[in-house]
Amino acid sequence: MNSDFLIIGGGIAGLSTAQRLLMQGALVTVLERGEVGQEASWAGGGILSPLCPWNYPDEVTRLTARGAELFAAWVQELHAATGLDPEYEVSGMLVLAPFDAQTAEQWCATHNAYPMDQVRATEYNLLAQDDALYLPKVAQVRNPRLLRALRQHVESLGGRIIEKCAVSDIVVENERVQTLTTTSGTFNAKEYVVTAGAWSKEVLGRHALRLNIKPIRGQMLLFKFDMPPLRHIVLQDDLYLIPRRDGHLLVGSTLEDVGFDQRTTREARDMLWQRAQKLLPSLHGMSLIQHWAGLRPASPHNIPTIGRHPHLGNLYLNSGHFRYGVTMAPASAEILLNTITGAEQPFDITPYQAGWNT
Ligand SMILES: Cc1cc2nc3c(=O)[nH]c(=O)nc-3n(C[C@H](O)[C@H](O)[C@H](O)COP(=O)(O)OP(=O)(O)OC[C@H]3O[C@@H](n4cnc5c(N)ncnc54)[C@H](O)[C@@H]3O)c2cc1C
């Protein structure tokens, strides 16, 4: 079957790009090395906001704010089309000390997408005494469910997904990609999009230029309560607790520069559990349901690269979303689609081209 677009990598970046292209009437095939939606996009916590937005450059918060703005309608559309509920919920996020209250307050006052209140942490069922910050608009989603819905929608729109198909070479002639060499033979299309997450630089090989995308491991723990033990997402430094509707509680996460090693470690498990327990004593003695690790596609300052390759006219990249690839997914797909079709962008997108030269 002929394709207009071949998409390399079936995580949230690849599937959301495929969905947008299919909705424009393009013929799309996704090539996935393993099974779609089983890497970072599965492993993430699904918080739809940067952890402390005031710590990030505008290039990041503009994209996360746009993503968060598009999310509710996106999820509704997926739910209606597939019957699968990704459990989007505006649960709010409580930020516990230590934090720089003045910086946070000033920043939130000038960024409408991130309203904030000062609250007393003692009111929130936690062992925390100090004042806290509350971000009421922060939402969450359940990644595995979102990915299942997205996959189903892509397929129902006529998208073709080929799993167990690893791309090993991008064959170029006359400044255009001609074919992809894969473990399932060669494939060609008019246009190509690399959405291979932490592996994007390796997939691009000699065409990666100065792109700096590398894996940063994150580990997560999962517990199950009878009732949600918290009303809101709780954040303290890099530690977060995410309550799901059905009583599941996620505890994350680590930031580890260990290459492509996806193993979990006892040290991380103990550290996350002990720190979480200090805030939520009811975690003491509970059974750990699951412990996993995922590889984030890390890029400098958390700024992804979204757009056309500087030298190869029919090759695009949508990758390097690091800690916020779920939040950024609908906005990144929108920007890439606008680039491809020449449509107007929601804001200046030149910062998302800089990654080729870093
Ligand atoms: C522990 C953890 C917590 C996180 N929490 C959050 C959060 O709360 N909020 C948020 O917004 N983000 C969060 N993230 C970040 C987010 O999950 C990632 O930024 C996002 O999932 C990246 O999506 P992706 O599609 O680029 O990568 P991936 O989901 O990793 O997908 C890339 C795909 O490409 C495939 N692939 C690789 N090489 C090849 C090849 N040669 N040929 C074919 N296919 C290939 C892979 O198999 C994979 O399926 C978290 C991440 C982790 C690990």
The ligand as a MOL file (V3000), in Angstrom:
LIG
                    3D

  0  0  0     0  0            999 V3000
M  V30 BEGIN CTAB
M  V30 COUNTS 53 58 0 0 0
M  V30 BEGIN ATOM
M  V30 1 C 8.7260 8.2990 34.4160 0
M  V30 2 C 8.2180 9.3210 33.4490 0
M  V30 3 C 7.2620 10.2430 33.8690 0
M  V30 4 C 6.7660 11.1950 32.9580 0
M  V30 5 N 5.7580 12.0080 33.3500 0
M  V30 6 C 5.2150 12.8940 32.4690 0
M  V30 7 C 4.1140 13.7060 32.8380 0
M  V30 8 O 3.6060 13.6200 33.9640 0
M  V30 9 N 3.6290 14.5970 31.9170 0
M  V30 10 C 4.1470 14.7000 30.6530 0
M  V30 11 O 3.6750 15.5230 29.8700 0
M  V30 12 N 5.1830 13.9000 30.2690 0
M  V30 13 C 5.7280 13.0220 31.1480 0
M  V30 14 N 6.7880 12.2270 30.7810 0
M  V30 15 C 7.4160 12.4630 29.4880 0
M  V30 16 C 6.6590 11.8350 28.3530 0
M  V30 17 O 6.2500 10.5430 28.7290 0
M  V30 18 C 7.5590 11.7940 27.1110 0
M  V30 19 O 8.0630 13.0840 26.8170 0
M  V30 20 C 6.7680 11.3100 25.8890 0
M  V30 21 O 6.1110 10.1020 26.1890 0
M  V30 22 C 7.6640 11.1210 24.6720 0
M  V30 23 O 6.8740 10.5630 23.6600 0
M  V30 24 P 7.5120 9.9980 22.3310 0
M  V30 25 O 6.4040 9.5100 21.4920 0
M  V30 26 O 8.4350 11.0350 21.7940 0
M  V30 27 O 8.4520 8.7970 22.8240 0
M  V30 28 P 8.1030 7.2570 23.1200 0
M  V30 29 O 6.8210 7.1030 23.8110 0
M  V30 30 O 9.3100 6.6770 23.7870 0
M  V30 31 O 7.9110 6.6620 21.6850 0
M  V30 32 C 8.9590 6.4770 20.7830 0
M  V30 33 C 8.6940 5.2140 20.0030 0
M  V30 34 O 9.6510 5.0730 18.9650 0
M  V30 35 C 9.9440 3.7010 18.8230 0
M  V30 36 N 11.2120 3.5170 18.1350 0
M  V30 37 C 12.4620 3.7650 18.6080 0
M  V30 38 N 13.3880 3.4420 17.7020 0
M  V30 39 C 12.7290 2.9870 16.6040 0
M  V30 40 C 13.1540 2.4860 15.3490 0
M  V30 41 N 14.4390 2.3830 15.0270 0
M  V30 42 N 12.2120 2.0900 14.4560 0
M  V30 43 C 10.8880 2.1770 14.7520 0
M  V30 44 N 10.4340 2.6390 15.9690 0
M  V30 45 C 11.3410 3.0440 16.8730 0
M  V30 46 C 9.9560 3.2060 20.2570 0
M  V30 47 O 9.8200 1.7960 20.3270 0
M  V30 48 C 8.8020 3.9640 20.8810 0
M  V30 49 O 7.5830 3.2490 20.8300 0
M  V30 50 C 7.2730 11.2370 31.6390 0
M  V30 51 C 8.2120 10.2940 31.2260 0
M  V30 52 C 8.6710 9.3300 32.1080 0
M  V30 53 C 9.6540 8.2980 31.6320 0
M  V30 END ATOM
M  V30 BEGIN BOND
M  V30 1 1 1 2
M  V30 2 1 2 3
M  V30 3 2 2 52
M  V30 4 2 3 4
M  V30 5 1 4 5
M  V30 6 1 4 50
M  V30 7 2 5 6
M  V30 8 1 6 7
M  V30 9 1 6 13
M  V30 10 2 7 8
M  V30 11 1 7 9
M  V30 12 1 9 10
M  V30 13 2 10 11
M  V30 14 1 10 12
M  V30 15 2 12 13
M  V30 16 1 13 14
M  V30 17 1 14 15
M  V30 18 1 14 50
M  V30 19 1 15 16
M  V30 20 1 16 17
M  V30 21 1 16 18
M  V30 22 1 18 19
M  V30 23 1 18 20
M  V30 24 1 20 21
M  V30 25 1 20 22
M  V30 26 1 22 23
M  V30 27 1 23 24
M  V30 28 2 24 25
M  V30 29 1 24 26
M  V30 30 1 24 27
M  V30 31 1 27 28
M  V30 32 2 28 29
M  V30 33 1 28 30
M  V30 34 1 28 31
M  V30 35 1 31 32
M  V30 36 1 32 33
M  V30 37 1 33 34
M  V30 38 1 33 48
M  V30 39 1 34 35
M  V30 40 1 35 36
M  V30 41 1 35 46
M  V30 42 1 36 37
M  V30 43 1 36 45
M  V30 44 2 37 38
M  V30 45 1 38 39
M  V30 46 1 39 40
M  V30 47 2 39 45
M  V30 48 1 40 41
M  V30 49 2 40 42
M  V30 50 1 42 43
M  V30 51 2 43 44
M  V30 52 1 44 45
M  V30 53 1 46 47
M  V30 54 1 46 48
M  V30 55 1 48 49
M  V30 56 2 50 51
M  V30 57 1 51 52
M  V30 58 1 52 53
M  V30 END BOND
M  V30 END CTAB
M  END
